[in-house]
């Protein structure tokens, strides 16, 4: 799965920031990335502690850049830039305190062009990785929200699933007078398009199914309407993509069921990119595929940000850190 990305990274050298530079899993992954000459690594933390931890564990991090927020030569310039980015929402003192934390500091390194992307979350929560990204790097032009997807691999089979980690539900955004500023279906449509784009990076020719407990009106309810409306909006956003919904999972993957429930669909019976109507169904769905279906799950891969920033599970292994670092840099 990573062959094409590795080839690209060999041709275009990238630099990644690890916000938890003293963590043994990060050190092991960084050691491997450096040894295999895949990318440059920036480790945030106390350089002496990082060196001591790597020596104790037997990891060679020669060539990594070790940066301590407390002694960073451009710290004052970083504070000034963050004050400008927050535009009156934070004082200089507030920014200074936040930038002493490695998650904010690492994100500002990306914003300042000191690195191309960031990987965090080995000890931080998802919120602590996403919040600085939203405040500093911000979303891409035209992006309504940050979302996530997982790539699932079993042998030569590859699937994409979104959003399974970030957006709890897709509610309408309203102003103080109760007027709708952004429909929930617009958000879900954007998740569908972004997940399809992520899928294509990993060699998947996306056939996108917006899932429901209903197929083409067989059931009724708020999430049915959400998936149906989001399907039409996703088609408008990406007319060249194969997208259909609302579809039950069996109609999405079984040609026999599709022939009965939605004959003529460009997606039903052959879907490989699945969009869930809320985080609950998405998280359950990908974990069923992982635990009972024998798929390897890679992610969550964050979508919609101005720079590649990804989140690790706090239970991650060094192998997962290594793989997610490659995936993160492959998103450029």
Secondary structure, 3 states (H helix, E strand, C coil): CCHHHHHHHHHCCCEEEECCCCCHHHHHHHHHHHHCCCCEEEEECCHHHHHHHHHHHCCCCCCCEEECHHHCCCHHHHHHHHHHHHCCCCCHHHHHHHHCCHHHHHHHHHHCCCCCEEEECCCCCHHHHHHHHHHHHCECCCCCCCEEEEEEEECCEEEEEECCCCCCCCCCEECCCCCEEECHHHHHHHHHHHHHHHHHHCCCCCEEEEECCCCCCCCCCHHHHHHHHHHHHHHHHCCCCEEEEEECHHHHHCHHHHHHHCCCCCCCCCCCEEECCCHHHHHHHHHHHHHCCCCEEEEEEEECECCEEEECCCCCCHHHHHHHHHHHHHCC
